[in-house]
């Protein structure tokens, strides 16, 4: 019986370690998702700023109408 009890304790300990690791990974994943969302917002901001700068550039170059076109960003 002693060997079975030790094995059961080892398995319980291993299960606890795995559950702790899982909780840690889930927390890390949550942080990464939050960072990804923040980066997407920043990227959209910089895309719109770049588009605005291109429009300003086109206004400055309005005299030279060589068919310059800008595509609208979503």
C-alpha positions in Angstrom: 0.0 0.0 0.0 2.8 2.4 0.7 4.1 2.4 -2.8 0.7 3.1 -4.2 0.2 5.9 -1.8 3.6 7.4 -2.8 2.7 7.1 -6.4 -0.6 8.8 -5.9 1.0 11.6 -4.0 3.6 12.1 -6.8 0.7 12.1 -9.3 -1.2 14.7 -7.3 2.0 16.8 -7.0 2.5 16.6 -10.8 -1.1 17.4 -11.4 -0.8 20.5 -9.2 2.4 21.6 -11.1 0.6 21.2 -14.4 -2.4 23.2 -13.2 -0.1 25.9 -12.0 1.7 26.0 -15.3 -1.6 26.1 -17.2 -2.7 29.1 -15.1 0.6 30.8 -15.7 0.3 30.2 -19.5 -3.3 31.5 -19.5 -2.3 34.6 -17.7 0.6 35.1 -20.2 -1.8 34.6 -23.1 -4.1 37.2 -21.7 -1.2 39.7 -21.5 -0.2 38.9 -25.1 -3.8 39.4 -26.3 -3.9 42.8 -24.6 -0.6 43.8 -26.1 -1.7 42.7 -29.5 -4.9 44.8 -29.3 -2.9 47.8 -28.2 -0.5 47.4 -31.1 -3.3 47.0 -33.6 -4.8 50.3 -32.4 -1.4 52.0 -32.6 -0.9 50.6 -36.1 -4.3 52.0 -37.3 -3.4 55.4 -35.8 -0.1 55.5 -37.7 -1.7 54.3 -40.9 -4.2 57.1 -40.7 -1.4 59.6 -39.9 0.5 58.4 -42.9 -2.5 58.7 -45.1 -3.1 62.2 -43.9 0.6 63.1 -44.7 0.2 61.7 -48.2 -2.9 63.8 -48.7 -1.1 66.9 -47.5 1.8 66.0 -49.9 -0.6 65.7 -52.8 -2.1 69.1 -52.0 1.4 70.6 -52.1 2.1 68.8 -55.4 -1.3 69.8 -56.8 0.3 71.6 -59.7 1.9 68.4 -61.0 -1.1 66.3 -61.9 0.6 63.2 -63.2 -2.1 60.8 -62.2 -1.0 60.3 -58.6 -3.6 58.4 -56.6 -3.9 57.2 -53.0 -5.8 54.2 -51.9 -8.0 54.6 -48.9 -7.0 52.5 -45.9 -9.8 50.6 -44.1 
